[in-house]
Amino acid sequence: MFKRIQLRKAGITLPDLLAFVFFLGAFAAFIAVGRYWAGPSHSLPPIDLSLSSLPYAFFLSLSRIILAYTICLVSSLAVGYWAAHSKLAEMIIVPLIDIGQSVPALVYLPGLALTFLTIFPESRTGLEITAILTLYTGMAWNLMLAFYASIKTMPREYLDTIRAYGYGPLGIFLRLELPYSMNAIVWNSMMSVAGGWFFLTVCESFTVGNKSVSLVGLGSFMKVASDKGDYLALAAGGLLMVLVLIITDFFIWNPLVRWAERFQRMHSPGEEEDEEQALNFFAKSKRITNLIRRVRRRYAVRFYVRQRRGRRVKDRSGEIRAIGYSLLAVAAMTAVWGAFSVVRMLADVPSEDWFEIITGAGWTLFRVMMAVSLAGLIMVPLGLWLGRQPRLVKKMQPVIQVIAGFPAPMVFPLLTIALLKVGVPLSLGSIVLMMMCAQWYLLFNVMSGAASVPENLLEVARTSGMGSFDILRRVYFPATFSQIVTGLITAAGGAWNGCIVAEYIEFDKKVFTTPGLGAYIVKVSQAGSYNQLMAAVAVMIVVIVFGNRVFWAKLYALAESKYRLDG
């Protein structure tokens, strides 16, 4: 009782205590991760399949996911903003994003590993940075495209209004572009983190030259358990993954989705809002809310508004533009140097390998097209329907998170065995597996778009006597066209990325494979044949760039010109 009275007199509440415990735990976790990183790279601890090692393995995997997502969020906002506001940057960045999301994560590993092992030869820091950046390559692209598409399709009258109040570029970004895109950012963040968990095994267990590397983590734990056929360890790892995804959804994603709904264009003041317990709990803390208010009052006018108190704040847009052009120049010079290096590597590839690569690219392209088409037929209608059912989505969200984030090496072998038993060969079954890699990008983007359809459009449609099908066809589909295009592009990237785990599967010391570019990439990567690996990546990039120029770029232009929500 005495302690409770003393805490009340000091103005300390339970949210304050929990926030303090959180930051203290984060500091302790930072020290623990630093100790593991500082260990010698030549003597990695073996992967222990005992159940007692699971918490520590999960802790290290979670630290990698958090660091990769932090880098992903910051870079996605910067790159998406740059591409949306610069025609030159847009011409370069959008095709690069399409290439980056389509190239399998396994392709980035050798170059990243060799680079950072050279910089950090003694400690595990180089290996950890390699794993984190490889996770980043599987998380960032859909978030970049979503933010870019949101800005490009923003109604022009919104920009005219906020500029009339004297807001500068930073103010427009923080008070309009970021809130307007918040729904897409949150939903695509969920997909990015789920994608990180999905490809965790590839990033924690890999081969560099003739050396096999297995970092301690949940992905390596399940990879080794899968290779050894240890079903108890697999079940324990899967159960832990399910619990983590459910807890993460309840304490992080569900509150963020509810919070992002406040920025939706469809929301009206008189509409009832669902109370979000997690947000309301921490809102009770006077110390946290007062700190946020103090920061806003101190910096809002200083950084948001271009003109105040009769004097004009210095416009730094020219300096920012100069920095952007300098970065593009550096990137162009790096690309030229890389192109010469690639040409030298491709010249040493035998003709029989070229035939296998081109044939495999044709098979994989066919599977990608089929996977994206099937995903579109299923997920576009489902996403449009779920986007208008917020209470149902709130209940189904944990289930979607678990299915979307479950690691591929645990799911794909079981599905492959089931498909083979019913007579479906892997050459066709891999289409189903690639669709599983692609469908969630499409579903999350369509749900985000459908949830943001203005309510006044729906009221006008109902008043004019439209039925459900007509509303879906003439209101929802045009209003969410931009998100559908973004979802299809990221779904295609997910299918290309997933070809390495759909066309080449290892389980219980058995290998299931089918002709394709993904299987070829895994084979030459394990053999350390980097010339053949570069040839396969070059062919994949040519196919992706051709598809972007011929198909996706035209759809984006159509979304920006015809299906923009202007008043």
Buried (B, 14 or more C-beta within 10 A) or exposed (E): EEEEEEBEEEEBBEBBEEBEEEEEEEEEBEEBBEEBBEBEBEEBEEBBBEEEBBEBBBBBBBBBBBBBBEBBBEBBBEBBBBBBBBEEBBEBBBBBBBBBBBBBBBBBBBEBBBBBBEEBEEBBBBBBBBBBBBBBBBBBBBBBBBBBBBBBBBBEEBBEEBBEEBBBBBBBBBBBBBBBBBBBBBBBBBBBBBBBBBBBBBBBBBBBEEEEBBBBBBBBBBBBBBBBEBEEBBEBBBEBBBEBBBEBBBEBBBBBBBBBBEBBBBBEEEEEEEEBEBEEBBEEBEBBEEEEEEEEEEEEEEEBBBEEEEEEBEEEEEEEBEEBEEEBEEEEEEEEEEEEEBEEBBEEBEEEBBEBBBBBBBBBBEBBBBBBEBBBEBBBBBBBBBBBBBEEBBEEBBEBBBBBBBBBBBBBBEBBBEBEEEEBEBBEBBBBBBBBBBBBBBBBBBBBBBBBBBEEBBEEBEEEEBEEEEBBEBBBBBBBBBBBBBBBBBBBBBBBBBBBBBBBBBBEEEEBBBBBBBBBBBBBBEEBBBBBBBBBBBBBBEBBBEBBEEEBBEBBEEBBEEBBBEE
